[in-house]
Amino acid sequence: MKEKIREILPLHKLSFHLSKDLYITDYKDMRETFNRSDVEMSKVKPVGINCVSIKNENEIIICFDGFSENALPLEKEGEQNKQCECVLFPESCIDDYWILFVETKYANNLKAAFDNERDYPHCMVNQIISTVKYFRDKKILDKNKRVNAIVSFPNLIEEFNSTLFKGDLSVEDILFEYKIKIRGTNSAEVKSEKRLRI
């Protein structure tokens, strides 16, 4: 998968991480505060901003592609595909390895997270589906490979998975129709190169 990303999306910058604890942070909405503009993965928990945490007790080397703005260009000049924040997977890419797509929204409370006008849950799911479809259409991902996805509200400590998928598509629909195992959570756990718990 690394080679396909490098070939098809040459402007993407893959990074490799080896640590028992990893953190994914989206700085896009806080560019000026943190003097950063992209999505990053680090082994140090950031201060002053919440993040998605990835437990990696067996210290698997993780390949990370944090998407900058307009990272998935379409055939028509100037048009861009809807996208999530990032994708990560084991560096080895051996056999039936896991793949995880992540989308975050930094809503400050449950009311804001589930506000009908913002429609974050629907938007987040669509961004994941759209990104995975793009990767399949570009043959970065096999059309039948099942992938994992997290839709995350890093600022919320309350449980929100059960309230997230109440629209047109259930978790089961997304798995059956798009081959995406999706969960609303702020964390994941790498068990091995073939197993990921979300």
C-alpha positions in Angstrom: 0.0 0.0 0.0 2.9 2.4 0.7 4.2 2.0 -2.8 0.7 2.6 -4.3 0.3 5.8 -2.3 3.7 7.0 -3.3 3.0 6.2 -7.0 -0.6 7.5 -7.2 -0.4 10.4 -4.7 3.2 11.5 -4.9 2.6 14.7 -2.9 1.6 12.8 0.2 4.2 12.4 2.9 4.2 9.1 4.6 5.7 8.9 8.1 6.6 5.8 10.2 6.0 5.5 13.9 7.1 3.0 16.6 5.8 3.6 20.1 3.5 1.9 22.6 1.3 5.1 22.6 0.6 7.2 19.5 -1.6 10.2 19.1 -3.4 11.6 16.0 -4.1 15.4 16.2 -5.8 17.6 13.6 -4.4 21.1 13.9 -6.3 22.5 10.9 -8.8 24.6 12.9 -6.1 25.7 15.3 -3.3 26.7 12.9 -2.4 30.0 14.5 -2.5 28.7 18.1 -0.1 25.8 17.4 1.7 27.2 14.3 0.8 23.9 12.5 -1.6 23.3 9.7 -1.9 19.5 9.1 -2.9 16.3 10.7 0.0 14.7 12.7 0.8 11.5 14.4 3.3 11.6 17.4 4.4 9.5 20.3 4.1 12.4 22.7 0.6 13.4 23.7 0.0 17.0 22.6 -0.6 19.7 25.2 -3.6 22.1 24.8 -5.5 20.0 22.2 -7.2 16.7 22.4 -6.5 13.8 20.0 -7.2 10.3 19.0 -5.1 7.8 20.9 -3.7 4.6 19.4 -2.4 1.9 21.8 0.4 -0.1 20.3 1.6 -2.3 23.1 3.4 -4.7 20.7 5.2 -1.8 19.0 4.2 -2.5 15.5 5.8 0.0 13.0 2.8 2.1 11.8 2.8 3.9 8.5 0.8 7.2 8.6 -0.5 9.4 5.9 -2.0 12.6 7.3 -4.0 14.4 4.6 -3.4 18.1 4.0 -6.2 20.2 2.5 -7.4 19.0 -0.9 -5.2 15.9 -0.7 -7.3 13.7 -3.1 -7.5 15.4 -6.5 -10.1 14.3 -9.0 -9.6 14.0 -12.8 -11.3 17.4 -13.5 -8.8 20.2 -13.0 -9.2 21.9 -9.6 -11.8 19.5 -8.2 -11.1 17.6 -5.0 -12.6 14.5 -3.4 -14.2 14.7 0.0 -11.7 13.3 2.5 -11.2 12.3 6.1 -8.1 13.3 8.2 -5.7 10.4 7.6 -5.1 6.7 7.0 -2.7 4.4 8.9 -1.6 0.8 8.6 1.3 -1.6 9.5 4.5 -0.7 7.7 5.0 -4.3 6.7 1.8 -4.5 4.7 2.0 -8.3 4.9 -0.9 -10.6 4.0 -4.3 -9.5 5.5 -3.1 -6.4 7.4 -5.5 -3.9 8.9 -6.1 -0.4 7.6 -7.6 2.5 9.6 -9.1 5.7 8.3 -9.8 8.5 10.8 -12.1 11.5 10.7 -12.3 14.0 13.6 -14.6 16.9 14.5 -13.6 19.2 17.4 -17.1 19.9 18.8 -16.9 21.0 22.4 -20.1 19.3 23.7 -22.7 16.7 22.7 -25.2 19.4 21.7 -22.7 20.9 19.2 -21.6 17.4 18.0 -25.1 16.4 17.2 -26.5 19.8 16.0 -28.9 19.2 13.1 -27.5 22.2 11.1 -23.9 21.1 11.3 -24.9 17.5 10.7 -21.4 16.3 11.8 -22.3 12.6 12.1 -23.6 12.4 8.6 -20.7 14.5 7.2 -18.1 12.4 9.0 -19.5 9.1 7.7 -19.6 10.5 4.2 -16.0 11.7 4.4 -14.9 8.3 5.4 -16.9 6.5 2.7 -15.8 9.0 0.1 -12.1 8.6 1.0 -12.3 4.8 1.0 -14.1 4.9 -2.4 -11.3 7.2 -3.7 -8.6 4.7 -2.6 -10.5 1.8 -4.2 -11.1 3.7 -7.4 -7.4 4.6 -7.7 -6.6 1.0 -6.9 -4.6 1.9 -3.8 -7.0 -0.4 -2.0 -8.5 -3.7 -3.3 -12.2 -3.3 -4.0 -13.0 -6.2 -1.6 -10.6 -5.4 1.2 -12.4 -4.7 4.5 -11.1 -1.6 6.2 -11.6 0.0 9.6 -12.7 3.6 10.4 -13.0 5.9 13.4 -15.2 8.9 13.5 -14.0 10.9 16.5 -15.0 13.8 18.7 -11.7 14.3 20.6 -13.2 17.0 22.9 -15.9 14.7 24.1 -15.3 12.3 27.0 -18.9 11.0 26.9 -19.7 7.8 25.1 -21.0 8.8 21.7 -20.8 5.7 19.4 -24.4 4.6 20.1 -25.9 7.9 19.2 -23.8 8.5 16.1 -25.3 6.1 13.6 -29.0 6.9 13.7 -29.4 8.2 10.1 -29.9 6.4 6.8 -26.9 4.1 7.2 -26.4 1.8 10.2 -23.0 0.4 11.2 -24.1 -2.9 9.6 -25.2 -1.1 6.4 -21.8 0.6 6.1 -20.0 -2.7 6.6 -22.2 -4.6 4.2 -22.4 -1.9 1.5 -18.9 -0.4 1.7 -16.8 -3.0 3.5 -15.9 -0.5 6.2 -16.1 -1.4 9.9 -16.8 1.9 11.4 -17.0 3.1 15.1 -17.5 6.3 16.9 -14.6 6.5 19.3 -11.6 8.5 20.3 -9.2 5.5 20.5 -8.1 2.3 18.9 -5.7 -0.6 19.9 -3.2 -2.3 17.6 -3.1 -5.9 18.5 -0.8 -7.1 15.7 -0.1 -6.5 12.1 -3.4 -8.3 11.3 -5.6 -7.2 14.2 -6.9 -3.8 15.2 -9.5 -3.2 17.9 -11.8 -0.2 17.5 
